[in-house]
Amino acid sequence: MTDDHDPGRGREEQLAYSESMAKMLDEEARRKKAAKIVAVVRHALGVESLDGLTAVDVGCSAGFIADELALAGATTSGVDIDEPGLEKARARFGDRVDFRLARGEDLPFDDASVDVAVLNHIYEHVVDPEAVVADIHRVLRPGGVLYLGIGHRWQVLEPHHRLPFLSWLPQRAADRYLRLTRKGEHYYERYYTPAGLRRLFGAYDVWDYTLPVLADPAAFSADDNVPAWSSRIPEGVLAAALPAVPTYVWAAFKGTASPAGPRLRVAPRHVSG
């Protein structure tokens, strides 16, 4: 297995990711994901809207999530190294969002200047996840929150290539698997184990919203990929199934904090802090 702490050795940056991954331009799906992000952030901070807050979407690509943050009231920036994606984003949403060409490990913002940061299915793509996570921590204000949509190594179906157990494999075996299935020549993404994710975000006070989202998908705008009947599953059963969930939804605070929103049927669980 590759080491959680050195997942990007020898990799080049994905400079035009939106050109190779069509789902980044699926506006309906991206806006649905953004609605979930906004709902989780609002609950974590205990606010009705994002009015008066400053937000940044790290890895914004074509800008749909950043635009939804702006529509929710936040003064919003989007950063990426995906120049074609940024060009599309500026053309459509440049009047509402400040889009910047920048790396996640060198964010163009002052220390403690951001209330909300979003890192949604990004860490597995960057060359140095630790540096990106550290720089987001730098720019967040104390009490600010980082929304995390994060996959892990033990997900059964790898989401980019739709191949079972792909992310479990050592690099050479994963490359061979792609070639045999005619899905590509080289497996780029690097996922951490759940324990590795806890270490990666160890500087934050992390709360897991995965079960609350599964228990009430309508409240968190997650009914696009979570069936309505999941709201009838007892909390204990949901919790037992958590290791099999392919994507975690975490709210990571800078400094000691806890979710400030109203009581939920299934409460967020403390991960670290």
Secondary structure as GFF3:
##gff-version 3
##sequence-region A 1 273
A	DSSP	alpha_helix	17	20	.	.	.	ID=ss1
A	DSSP	three_ten_helix	22	25	.	.	.	ID=ss2
A	DSSP	alpha_helix	27	45	.	.	.	ID=ss3
A	DSSP	beta_strand	54	58	.	.	.	ID=ss4
A	DSSP	alpha_helix	64	71	.	.	.	ID=ss5
A	DSSP	beta_strand	75	80	.	.	.	ID=ss6
A	DSSP	alpha_helix	83	93	.	.	.	ID=ss7
A	DSSP	beta_strand	97	101	.	.	.	ID=ss8
A	DSSP	beta_strand	114	120	.	.	.	ID=ss9
A	DSSP	alpha_helix	129	139	.	.	.	ID=ss10
A	DSSP	beta_strand	140	151	.	.	.	ID=ss11
A	DSSP	beta_strand	157	158	.	.	.	ID=ss12
A	DSSP	beta_strand	163	164	.	.	.	ID=ss13
A	DSSP	three_ten_helix	166	168	.	.	.	ID=ss14
A	DSSP	alpha_helix	171	180	.	.	.	ID=ss15
A	DSSP	alpha_helix	194	200	.	.	.	ID=ss16
A	DSSP	beta_strand	205	208	.	.	.	ID=ss17
A	DSSP	alpha_helix	210	215	.	.	.	ID=ss18
A	DSSP	three_ten_helix	228	232	.	.	.	ID=ss19
A	DSSP	alpha_helix	235	241	.	.	.	ID=ss20
A	DSSP	three_ten_helix	242	244	.	.	.	ID=ss21
A	DSSP	beta_strand	247	253	.	.	.	ID=ss22
A	DSSP	beta_strand	269	272	.	.	.	ID=ss23
###
